Amino acid sequence: MVVTTAAAQAKVLVVEDEETLLFTLAHNLRREGYAVLTASRGDDALKLAREKLPDLIVLDVMLPGVDGMQVCRLLRRDTTVPIIMLTALGGEGDRVAGLDTGADDYVPKPFGMRELMARIRALLRRSGPRALPDAGPTLILSGDMEVDRERREVRRGGKILKLKPKEFELLLFFVQHPGRVFSREQILDEVWGYDFYGGPRTVDVHIRWLRQKIEEDPALPVRLRTVRGSGYLFEG
């Protein structure tokens, strides 16, 4: 596979004093393509936020040193960085207090990792293009196929393929992640969004349609393969 350009990587600061959760959050963010900074104390978080200028902060409320509410309040004096607050305090009054300090979103514990990642993506999209994780190259070449992200065109053997919008987004997702196996649930999250109410069958149907356009023999796919029991894999 050949790429022609690259994009900046978003930087996320995670502030959490529970060691296991801090590790889990950082691990999942790195898998999503973000650069990750971590802190387990409020005073350390303030220092990192002012020195490293993250694109987004995931901030626990209950912290040693300076609590999360105060960290958020102090940061809001000199920055508009998006802040997602995490807390075991799930009452409406607690959520209102968190938002009133300047937080952009408020997620009660326990939470689903997929939902948190989707909220992070949504906040980064709203906060500006530099905050997005690597959007990938403008033009991706895979054998005799070219995927043009800006034109939203796919050419195979020099001829433009007629793809539906969701087929294009699905193919773009796969060519940006060659050699990786994705479950149907992961694909739904990344291409359709976590709030999509359809089921995994939607992925199977779109995969079948896409194979009819990019494979020599859709019944024996070599580019977009099924990995039994796991999901789908794109071979670049």
C-alpha positions in Angstrom: 0.0 0.0 0.0 1.2 3.5 -0.9 0.2 6.7 0.9 0.7 10.3 -0.2 0.1 12.5 2.8 -0.2 12.5 6.6 -2.2 14.4 9.2 -1.5 15.6 12.7 -2.3 13.3 15.6 -4.7 14.5 18.4 -3.3 14.6 21.9 -5.5 13.5 24.8 -4.7 14.0 28.5 -6.3 11.4 30.8 -6.5 12.3 34.5 -7.6 9.4 36.8 -6.2 8.2 40.1 -7.5 4.6 39.8 -4.5 2.9 38.2 -6.3 0.1 36.4 -8.8 2.5 34.8 -6.1 4.9 33.9 -4.2 2.2 32.1 -7.4 0.9 30.3 -8.3 4.4 29.1 -4.8 5.2 27.8 -4.6 1.8 26.1 -7.9 2.2 24.3 -7.1 5.8 23.2 -3.8 4.7 21.8 -5.6 2.0 19.8 -7.8 4.6 18.4 -4.8 6.5 17.1 -4.4 9.3 19.7 -1.3 10.5 21.4 -1.9 10.1 25.2 -0.7 11.9 28.3 -1.6 10.7 31.7 -1.8 12.0 35.3 -3.1 10.7 38.6 -3.2 14.0 40.5 -5.0 17.2 39.9 -1.9 19.4 40.3 0.0 17.3 37.9 -2.9 17.5 35.4 -2.8 21.3 35.6 0.9 21.4 34.9 0.6 18.9 31.9 -2.4 20.8 30.4 -0.5 24.1 30.5 2.8 22.7 29.2 1.7 20.1 26.6 -1.6 21.8 25.4 -3.7 18.7 24.8 -6.6 18.7 22.3 -8.9 17.1 24.8 -8.9 16.2 28.5 -10.7 13.2 30.2 -10.9 14.3 33.8 -12.0 12.3 36.9 -13.7 14.3 39.6 -12.3 12.6 42.7 -8.5 13.3 42.6 -5.8 13.8 45.2 -4.1 17.2 45.3 -6.6 19.3 43.5 -10.0 17.8 42.7 -11.3 17.5 39.2 -13.9 20.3 39.6 -11.2 22.7 40.7 -8.9 21.6 37.8 -11.7 22.2 35.3 -12.5 25.6 36.9 -8.8 26.7 36.8 -8.3 25.5 33.2 -11.4 27.4 32.0 -9.7 30.7 33.0 -7.2 30.4 30.1 -8.2 27.6 27.7 -11.2 26.3 25.8 -9.8 22.7 25.5 -12.7 20.2 25.5 -13.1 18.5 28.9 -15.0 15.3 29.6 -15.5 14.7 33.3 -15.7 11.2 34.8 -17.3 10.5 38.2 -18.9 7.8 40.3 -21.3 10.6 41.5 -24.2 10.1 39.0 -26.9 12.3 40.4 -28.4 15.2 38.4 -27.0 17.8 40.8 -23.5 16.4 40.3 -23.8 16.5 36.6 -25.1 20.0 36.6 -22.2 21.0 38.9 -19.6 19.5 36.6 -21.1 21.2 33.5 -21.3 24.5 35.4 -17.5 24.4 36.1 -17.0 24.5 32.3 -16.9 20.8 31.4 -18.1 20.0 27.9 -19.5 16.5 28.7 -20.1 14.5 31.9 -19.9 10.7 32.0 -21.0 8.7 35.1 -19.1 5.6 36.1 -19.4 2.8 35.2 -19.4 3.6 31.5 -19.1 1.7 28.2 -15.7 2.3 26.5 -17.3 2.5 23.0 -19.6 5.2 24.2 -16.8 7.2 25.8 -14.7 6.9 22.6 -17.6 8.1 20.5 -18.1 11.1 22.8 -14.4 11.9 22.5 -14.6 11.8 18.7 -17.7 14.0 18.7 -16.1 16.6 20.9 -12.9 16.7 18.8 -14.9 17.1 15.6 -16.7 20.1 17.1 -13.5 21.6 18.4 -11.6 21.9 15.1 -9.8 19.9 12.4 -6.4 19.8 14.1 -7.9 17.7 17.0 -9.0 14.8 14.9 -7.0 11.6 15.0 -5.0 10.9 11.8 -7.5 11.2 9.0 -5.1 9.3 6.7 -3.7 10.2 3.3 -5.7 12.0 0.7 -5.1 9.3 -1.9 -4.7 5.6 -1.0 -3.4 3.1 -3.6 -4.2 -0.6 -3.3 -3.3 -2.7 -6.3 -5.3 -1.4 -9.2 -7.6 0.5 -6.9 -7.4 4.2 -5.9 -9.4 5.6 -3.0 -9.6 9.4 -3.1 -10.7 10.7 0.3 -11.2 14.3 -0.6 -13.1 13.6 -3.9 -14.9 10.7 -2.3 -14.1 8.6 -5.4 -12.9 5.1 -5.9 -11.2 4.1 -9.2 -10.4 0.6 -10.2 -8.3 0.0 -13.3 -8.8 3.7 -14.1 -12.6 3.5 -14.0 -14.7 5.2 -11.3 -16.8 2.8 -9.2 -20.3 3.9 -8.4 -20.5 3.5 -4.6 -23.2 4.6 -2.3 -22.1 7.0 0.5 -22.0 4.4 3.2 -20.2 1.9 0.9 -17.5 4.6 0.3 -17.2 5.3 4.1 -16.9 1.5 4.8 -14.2 1.0 2.1 -12.3 4.1 3.3 -12.3 2.7 6.8 -10.9 -0.6 5.7 -8.2 0.8 3.4 -7.0 3.1 6.2 -6.6 0.0 8.4 -5.2 -2.8 6.2 -4.3 -6.1 7.8 -6.5 -5.6 10.9 -9.5 -7.7 11.8 -12.6 -5.8 12.9 -15.7 -7.2 14.5 -19.1 -6.2 13.2 -19.6 -4.2 16.4 -16.4 -2.3 15.9 -17.3 -1.5 12.3 -20.7 -0.3 13.3 -19.2 2.0 15.9 -16.5 3.4 13.5 -18.6 3.7 10.3 -22.2 4.1 11.5 -21.6 5.6 14.9 -22.3 4.3 18.4 -25.9 5.7 18.4 -26.9 3.7 15.3 -29.9 1.4 16.1 -29.4 -1.2 13.4 -27.8 -4.6 14.0 -24.6 -6.3 12.9 -26.5 -7.7 9.8 -26.2 -4.2 8.4 -22.5 -4.7 8.1 -22.8 -8.0 6.4 -25.2 -6.5 3.8 -22.8 -3.6 3.0 -19.8 -5.9 2.8 -21.6 -8.0 0.2 -22.5 -5.0 -1.8 -18.9 -3.7 -1.6 -17.4 -7.0 -2.7 -19.6 -6.9 -5.8 -17.7 -3.8 -6.9 -14.1 -4.3 -5.7 -13.6 -8.1 -6.1 -12.8 -10.0 -9.2 -15.0 -12.8 -7.8 -17.3 -11.6 -5.0 -18.0 -15.2 -4.0 -14.2 -15.8 -3.4 -13.0 -12.4 -2.1 -9.3 -11.7 -1.8 -9.4 -8.1 -0.7 -12.2 -7.9 1.8 -12.1 -11.2 3.6 -14.2 -12.9 6.3 -12.3 -14.0 9.4 -14.5 -16.8 10.8 -15.6 -16.0 14.3 -13.9 -12.6 14.4 -15.2 -10.3 11.6 -13.6 -8.8 8.5 -10.1 -8.0 7.2 -9.0 -5.9 4.3 -5.8 -7.0 2.5 -4.1 -3.9 0.9 
